């Protein structure tokens, strides 16, 4: 969820094609796409404005890098499952309104039990997001065999706002530590750098267009 220090200029692009983004599934059909914000299985408890479809868009260089990661992992019986890719500016603004709204005890218990809601803007939810620039992705790994694919143990769920979700958090169980390291190594091999505060968060470096954000809906 981390954001940029300086807000980028919002592009007038009305859709993915105009923005130069591609649907990752067209380059790497083996990637499982589960965009959490298009449904209710996320920390807000509801579909997020701006997410109208279960599709992962990224600027082409980032999408191609992710596709190469998928190919490398497939050789070892693994695959990527993406939970967030390009994020419209309107969605980021919705998150900020959500932070300011009264707390929901059930959501807090599931997503941020040890962090006050008001503190989520310190390292977790930002006023501007790298996701809006089209080169950041949130994801995990799964192991696949003839019976199907099973998510690997990562120590915490995706979007669990807690120090235990820091990539190198002390006390991470050995299996989860190995899986986090495996994911980070696979992503970094293709130029996708991890945000240390979230084991699932990666950004292509250098970013193709760090000065531009986008606001077209995911559809």
Secondary structure, DSSP 8 states (H G I E B T S, - for coil): ----SS--EE----SHHHHTEEEHHHH-TTSEE--GGGSS-STTSS--TTB-SS--EEEHHHHHHHHHHHHHHHTTTEEEEEEE-S--HHHHHHHHHHHHS---HHHHHHH-TTS-GGGGGTTTS-SS-GGGGT-EEEEEEEEEETTEEEE---SS-TT--SGGGSTT-TT--HHHHHHHHHHHHHHHTTTEEE-TT-TTEEEESS-TTTTEE----B-
